[in-house]
Amino acid sequence: MNKEHLYQLCLNFIEQRIQTAETALAQAREASNDDTKSSAGDKYETSREMMQQDIDRNKRLLIDAEENRKVLEAIAHAVPSETIRGGSLVNTNQGIFYISISAGQLQTEGKTVFAISAASPIGKLMLGKKSKDSFSFNGKTYTIQEVA
């Protein structure tokens, strides 16, 4: 399985999130700037507060997406290792996992790969494990078959 392709899928996922957050942030700022004070002062203040909350939420989404891009950049040239770490492709009896960012299910070469963060609950359980090691998560036992 091609890790470079999985990396590119994750990067595309993050770039899309960054673009969406930037667009939403620009629209929220524009709406806030276009809003003029009406005679109903309380209504205006509530509207401005809601717009500010929208701006703040989009800023947080943008920061989160940019941090995820940094995580991807850090694993871009990860060398193969016998132990699981950021950038590892892990084949288990319960599925295939790419330790990178939380991007959900990715389709590649006709297979489903779960892109997960090393900070996720299952990612934390996998870190440092090797082929043939096992761990339990949500009532299931996972046996690591291969680490690439």
GIKAGI-V619953 format. One record per helix or strand of 3 or more residues. SS is the DSSP state (~ for helix, > for strand). FROM is the first residue (numbers start at 1). TO is the last residue. Records with the same first field share a line. If there is no record, write none. Layout:
# GIKAGI-V619953
SS->FROM-TO, FROM-TO
This chain:
# GIKAGI-V619953
~->3-34, 41-75, 121-126
>->89-92, 95-100, 104-108, 111-117, 134-137, 140-147
